[in-house]
Structure formats: structure tokens, C-alpha cells
Amino acid sequence: QVRLVESGGGLVQPGGSLRLSCAASGSIERIGLMSWYLQAPGKQRELVANINDGGTTNYADSVKGRFTISRDNAKNTVYLQMNSLKPEDTAVYLCNAQIRYGTWYSYWGQGTQVTVSS
């Protein structure tokens, strides 16, 4: 059994910053791709950024230059540093990880709310 637990969301003013964390625990042999998605009310879930186990990153155009994804493999944790936040960044942010335990599985966290408002 594997759990992904996100933290770090909250209310921030436009132009502010937040750092999200997502820690994986449980039966883990190896973690591959780790990703952050967002889901705004009434909209489809969309990819924000991902990072593979070699450190290669990929970002949605809307967050390039503002968000930075990173990971600490020793802690089984992925981070999302969010700077210059805008009201349109408001959403639930969810972590996804591809985890091997015998075979590869895809796991989701429960999500953390980010609200950007003055």
C-alpha cells in the first residue's frame, strides 16, 4: 500500500509564493515520474509540471518561469515552488507518482487547495 500526502497549500495574495510538498510512503521499490496537476472548479484536471527520476522537468506553458518542480529521492518527496502567483492559479493541486513494487502503479494524493486572492 502506498500513500501520497500533499501539504503547503493555502491562501496567498497575487504575486505571492507557496511551496507544495508531496511525500510518498509505503511499499516502494522505485519512484519514476512525479507530477503535479491542478483541478479548478468545473474544469478538467491538467498537468502543471513533472519530473522524472533523472531530474528532467516539464512545465505547462502557463507556469513556465514562475513555478519550479524538484524532488528529493532520499525522502520520496516532490516539491512545487510557486512564485508570482495569479488568481487564475487558484485550484486544487494534486500529486501523482509512478511507483514500482513488483510492477508499476500510478498513485494520486488527496489534493491541497491553493487560493490566490486579495
C-alpha positions in Angstrom: 0.0 0.0 0.0 1.3 3.5 -0.9 0.2 6.9 0.3 0.9 10.3 -1.2 0.4 13.2 1.2 0.4 16.7 -0.1 1.0 19.8 2.1 1.7 23.5 1.7 -1.5 24.9 0.1 -3.3 27.9 1.4 -4.5 31.5 0.8 -2.0 33.9 -0.8 -2.2 37.3 -2.3 -1.5 37.8 -6.0 2.3 38.0 -6.6 2.9 35.8 -3.6 4.6 32.4 -3.2 3.8 29.0 -1.9 5.8 25.7 -1.7 3.9 22.5 -2.1 5.2 19.2 -0.9 4.1 15.6 -1.7 5.6 12.7 0.3 5.2 9.1 -0.8 5.3 6.3 1.8 4.6 2.6 2.0 5.6 -0.3 -0.2 8.1 1.4 -2.7 10.9 -0.2 -4.7 11.4 2.8 -7.0 9.6 6.0 -7.9 9.6 7.1 -11.5 7.8 10.1 -12.9 6.4 12.5 -10.3 3.9 15.1 -11.3 1.7 18.0 -10.1 -1.7 18.5 -11.6 -4.3 21.2 -10.9 -8.1 21.0 -11.0 -10.2 24.1 -11.0 -13.9 24.0 -10.3 -15.8 22.9 -13.4 -12.7 22.2 -15.4 -10.7 19.1 -16.3 -7.6 18.1 -14.4 -4.5 19.5 -16.2 -0.8 18.9 -15.9 1.3 21.7 -14.2 4.7 20.1 -14.2 6.5 16.8 -13.9 10.0 15.5 -13.1 11.5 12.1 -13.9 13.9 10.2 -11.7 16.8 11.6 -13.6 15.7 15.1 -12.9 14.4 16.1 -16.3 11.5 18.5 -15.9 8.5 19.6 -18.0 6.1 22.5 -17.4 2.8 23.8 -18.7 3.3 27.0 -20.7 1.1 28.9 -18.2 3.6 28.3 -15.3 7.0 28.4 -17.1 9.3 30.9 -15.4 7.1 31.1 -12.3 6.9 27.5 -10.9 9.8 25.1 -10.2 9.4 21.4 -9.6 12.1 19.4 -7.8 12.4 16.1 -5.9 14.3 14.6 -3.1 14.7 10.9 -3.9 16.1 10.1 -0.5 12.8 11.4 1.0 10.5 10.1 -1.7 9.2 13.7 -2.0 8.4 16.1 -4.8 8.1 19.8 -4.4 6.4 22.6 -6.3 7.8 26.1 -5.7 5.1 28.6 -6.9 6.1 32.2 -7.4 4.4 35.2 -8.8 1.0 33.6 -8.2 -2.0 34.8 -10.1 -5.7 34.5 -9.3 -6.0 32.1 -12.2 -3.7 29.7 -10.4 -6.4 29.0 -7.9 -7.2 25.3 -7.8 -6.8 22.1 -6.0 -3.3 20.8 -6.7 -2.8 17.1 -6.8 0.4 15.0 -6.8 0.8 11.9 -8.9 3.6 9.4 -8.8 4.5 6.3 -10.8 5.7 3.8 -8.3 7.2 0.3 -8.7 6.5 -2.5 -6.3 6.8 -5.6 -8.4 5.1 -3.7 -11.2 4.4 -0.1 -11.9 1.4 1.6 -10.5 0.0 5.2 -10.6 -0.9 6.8 -7.3 -2.7 10.1 -6.5 -2.7 12.3 -3.4 -5.8 13.8 -1.9 -5.0 17.3 -3.1 -4.2 20.6 -1.5 -6.2 23.8 -2.1 -4.3 26.9 -3.4 -6.3 30.1 -3.4 -4.8 33.3 -4.9 -6.9 36.3 -3.9 -6.5 39.8 -2.5 
